[in-house]
Amino acid sequence: MTEATRDAPVQKPLRADAQRNRDKLVEVAAQAFATDGVDASLEEIARRAGVGIGTLYRHFPTREHLVEVVYRREVEGLCHAARELVQMHPADVALELWMQRFVDYIATKRGLATSLRILLTTNSTLFSDTSGRVSGAMRGLIEAAAASGKIRADIDASDVMHALGGIYSAPNTPDWRERSGRLVKLLMDGLRFGARG
């Protein structure tokens, strides 16, 4: 055991009600950040979660702490969805459903952009912990779809990720999500074109 390990505070597990409150706060915050951006009112987030602002601050002492937890949750959700979708659907359908979910991830990430830039300048391990996980999840889905013959075999996952990344830079208009969904369908049409299956 290292000295740092000995000195690290032991985190006690939360009581069931406290864990429910924390989970609800993260869920509501993700929706608020996706809709209203990083300046979403913390008081409103607490109200929508059915708790007081003091409860929010007990779990998340700063806005950046809440942003970090929300971002980690979004990454974990995408990775979990990739594993789950490929077990429940044909490989190409799983890929398309996952890419539609990726649009929601992008919406949240756009809302968090300012705070994520701040976290980049701190000692947060957020980016080293999450780097490559989303692209790895998508790579697995693309490989499964290509192996099944449902999409073209000559697809490079990084090219698809680059195409999806273009959605991030699209203007944030009222119809952004609808247009992004259509772009995913168009991208899937291109991936399916010429497939052997």
Disulfide bonds with the S-S distance in Angstrom:
none
